[in-house]
Amino acid sequence: MSAVRKPITPKPARKREKVLVILQEQCKQCGLCIEFCPKNVLCLTDIYNRKGYHPVTACDIEACVNCEFCERICPDMAIFLADREEAREAYEEGALQEGTVIPEFELEKEKEKEKEKEEK
């Protein structure tokens, strides 16, 4: 056994394979997902859903590490992680049910709009 230690090199960052999906119409504003999120990704919106609650949304989606705590803790199954490619297809086809939000895709859309404005 050698007394020489090798440096620890971090693995290169890879693209997340899953995306956060929020079914805002199912959310009952219990706040468990917000409380248990280790990266403070989630917060409540100002809008009301059909049940009269302020549903959860992602305030800082880029900080999400896909730990699945929100998915496991949600009693109403209103938040979960989905396969990136399947979610992308459904999002682009408009096949998502009303009130479904994929914050990462929404952020990409906003960034594209900003680029278009800058180019004009």
Sequence and secondary structure as in RCSB ss.txt:
>XXXX:A:sequence
MSAVRKPITPKPARKREKVLVILQEQCKQCGLCIEFCPKNVLCLTDIYNRKGYHPVTACDIEACVNCEFCERICP
DMAIFLADREEAREAYEEGALQEGTVIPEFELEKEKEKEKEKEEK
>XXXX:A:secstr
  S             SEEEEEETTT     HHHHH TT  EEE SS  TTS   EEES GGG     HHHHH T
T  EEEEEHHHHHHHHHHT S TTEE HHHHHHHHHHHHHHHHH 
